[in-house]
Amino acid sequence: MDYLAEKLAAQGYAVLAPDLAPVFVGQLARGGSYDQTRAWRRVVLDQVESLSRAVDQSEARKRLVGSDSEADARVRAVDTSSILWIAHSRSGMMIRAAAEEAAKAGITTRGALYLATAHDVGNNEGESLDDPPLDVPSLGIVGGRDRDVPSDSVQWAAAHFGVDRRSPLAVATVGSFGHTQFNAAPELADDRLDCGSKPASPSCPSGEEARALMVTTAVGWAKAVDDASFPSFMTDAATAVPSEWLGYRADWFVHTLAPRRVLVDAAQEPAARALKTEDASVQRCRIVDLMEPVAPGTTSCPDDSDVVARPGGPYLLADWKPGGTLSVSTGQPSTAARTVVLHLMPFRKSDPAGVQLDIRVASSRVALGSDTPGLRIPGVGDDGAKTTTVRVPLPPGTAGASVTLGSDTSAGGVLITGMELVTSPPGTG
């Protein structure tokens, strides 16, 4: 990842880029007699502590830079009081442990950038859901054709959508990039099985394009964290979720910041009972990896879906017949309601393109077409549907007592992670 470190350093950041390859052994990052989390944390924090000593102590600085006076001056100017974590692949699941250890040394975490990161999502036997993302400004990027961890970061973040946050969090599935492309190590083969021998194209962008995307993303995100100049869709749930990232198609999970009212949270056991049905059904289930042992007590979603969905959950599988509906109470009606937010993915398509869905609140009705992100079928080469955030704006003054989902004309089905009602900021509704 030196290419990324060098570009960030050119912007004035002090960058530590440890070689963590010797830390990881096999596929198991946690458990066993060798504590890889502890080793990762120790390698990273040893370097942080070494740099901190060099800032403050001339002898330590001399050991680091020798007699180079320019380097000596630069090291003395380094601020080691805070860290922006940038992690790729399995390092993503290590950030929380390292940040907590750094905090003991008085070093704060000011933000995080997750690049195609791996996380436990609690599907398989012996695996629990990773703790929520740190409540710091966080951005995740995963390639649309990643065959290693195609949905880990999305499903992990989405599984914690019900946790209140003060800081923005969004994860994008971008373009047709693979997993290994974000790393410049020449021995890493392209994980996109049909792209290795093909020239670069929109369906097989090159490694150079992938690394250019990473550089622009990392430099831009570091500046956004420094200036609190975040994209408006990450901070205001009334803003439309974009369909691109840096010119490439992107599907997004975006955490909704307060003020909001969580209507349905599939992670909660009573969630299915919150939805009333008419010519429709709802059940709580998980999409499981059939090649792995399933956790005891897990209810698998039926395997007769006509859409490939990535492992994750729990979800609410909502099915409806033509004219069927599912509705959920909004609690106390409020004229400050601005937006209905759905975190969902298609499961049974209404037409070849995807699912058609109607949303009703009071007298307001919005028809979402099958090309809507979150309802459309993944494109050629994509590795399955993932939880996607859909925002439905409401007319001013909407004060319905329930939100109703369904379709007047077609049957369909979706996997719901959660639903929210976004209200106006205090004093503006």
Secondary structure as GFF3:
##gff-version 3
##sequence-region A 1 429
A	DSSP	alpha_helix	2	10	.	.	.	ID=ss1
A	DSSP	alpha_helix	36	56	.	.	.	ID=ss2
A	DSSP	alpha_helix	58	65	.	.	.	ID=ss3
A	DSSP	alpha_helix	69	76	.	.	.	ID=ss4
A	DSSP	beta_strand	82	88	.	.	.	ID=ss5
A	DSSP	three_ten_helix	89	94	.	.	.	ID=ss6
A	DSSP	alpha_helix	95	104	.	.	.	ID=ss7
A	DSSP	beta_strand	108	115	.	.	.	ID=ss8
A	DSSP	beta_strand	138	143	.	.	.	ID=ss9
A	DSSP	alpha_helix	152	159	.	.	.	ID=ss10
A	DSSP	beta_strand	169	174	.	.	.	ID=ss11
A	DSSP	three_ten_helix	180	182	.	.	.	ID=ss12
A	DSSP	alpha_helix	207	227	.	.	.	ID=ss13
A	DSSP	alpha_helix	232	235	.	.	.	ID=ss14
A	DSSP	beta_strand	244	245	.	.	.	ID=ss15
A	DSSP	beta_strand	248	254	.	.	.	ID=ss16
A	DSSP	beta_strand	260	265	.	.	.	ID=ss17
A	DSSP	three_ten_helix	269	274	.	.	.	ID=ss18
A	DSSP	beta_strand	276	287	.	.	.	ID=ss19
A	DSSP	beta_strand	312	329	.	.	.	ID=ss20
A	DSSP	beta_strand	337	348	.	.	.	ID=ss21
A	DSSP	beta_strand	357	361	.	.	.	ID=ss22
A	DSSP	beta_strand	364	368	.	.	.	ID=ss23
A	DSSP	beta_strand	388	393	.	.	.	ID=ss24
A	DSSP	beta_strand	402	406	.	.	.	ID=ss25
A	DSSP	beta_strand	412	423	.	.	.	ID=ss26
###
